[in-house]
Amino acid sequence: MIPLLPLAAALGGLAWWRARAKKGMTPERQKVYEAALASLKDPDALRKLADAFQKEGLAPQAELLRKRAALRELPAEVKTQRRDALRKGLQSKNVEGVEKLAAAFAKEGASGAAASLKQYAAGLKASTKKVA
Amino acid sequence: MKAAAYVKEGRVCILGVESTPFGPVPFAVGVSLDAGAEVPADGPISLTSDTHSESVKLALSKADRKVSNIVAKQTIELAAEDLVERARAGDQNAMGILTEIGQNAARQFPRAVRALQACQSYIRRNPERARFSGEPSVASTALARVVKTQLKNPDEDQRRLAVVILIPALALENPCAAVVSLADGDTLLGKLGLKRIKDLMSEVPPGPARRAFRRGIENPNALATSKAQKLGAVVGRAWRLQRFRLPDSPASTLSSDVGWELD
């Protein structure tokens, strides 16, 4: 009889070692990174993840995760300014301007605000685009 | 076809949207009543009633012909887009149909000539390039533009008709455009807004569909699984957008995610 349990453990260990041995952004890490930016709301967890990405040589991603973790701790006036900027963006008719603002929010780790602006820009674009 | 007719300053108008296999075709046409004819009061009229005066019947029939022409022309254009894009994606059937259209057009078959012109016109305006998934189709762009124009109409009744008839079609074709159009139109807030939302809800059959519409309004960021829920989500997002545009509204008005980031 084949000893299934040790075999499964060995295969699992090998897969883990291979995953760890890979440097840079793997598809799995990309998924984790995107999910964290989209929905992770625990600053400590975000910082731990940022440290893990930093160890793997993914400094830009680590920096963005740290910025997201810091969003909650920003001074009230910065938050107010950002809210007002978002409000202005969501009233603007300038597609390019709205897209630039979305990129600026994304750079600060505010992916929810960036997504709202991107959707708004897409809606504006559809009704201003020339019909082909 | 979903359409409504109304009289406005001596003109009989029809506003609506026709579903075709290639996407929705919106239309808005108007025909002046004959000089000297009795002009009915401004407001909605039935598209089919026998009680209309002869002049109104005549105007309705002319408007109906205009609608048929618009729908026929637009359908050919949408079919051309569909065919060209399928051929570009390597669909052998589409390539075969294009070849056949070219051969029949060379023999001067009128329908083939029209189809060929539509394909050539689409290709000229859309040179071959990678098409991104999620990019709006010609149908949804045309619909979005008609909605935008109609929602700027100074007459409130006509704007109401446009919302009730065109927004459900646009909500399915291009939800982002539907949200922006609705949010940029009349208020959805307060008592007046509630009345407008109820107008839209009356287009959804009672029962499970209406419950799905309500779910869409309440939780517009959830994955919508039915047409009614998609329409509800569009209304819910437009409502939140209008609410957030008010000074000092918290960011959580838009969504809990944005609230976490900016409040």
Interface residues (C-beta under 8 A of the other chain):
Chain A: A38 S39 K41 L71 R72 K79 R82 R83 L86 R87 L90 Q91 G109 A110 S111 G112 A113 A115 S116 Q119 Y120 A122 G123 L124 K125 A126 S127 K129 V131 A132
Chain B: E81 Y122 R125 N126 P136 V138 S140 T141 A142 A144 R145 V147 K148 N174 C176 A177 A178 V179 V180 S181 L241 F244 R245 P247 S249 P250 A251 L254 S255 D257 V258 W260 E261 L262 D263
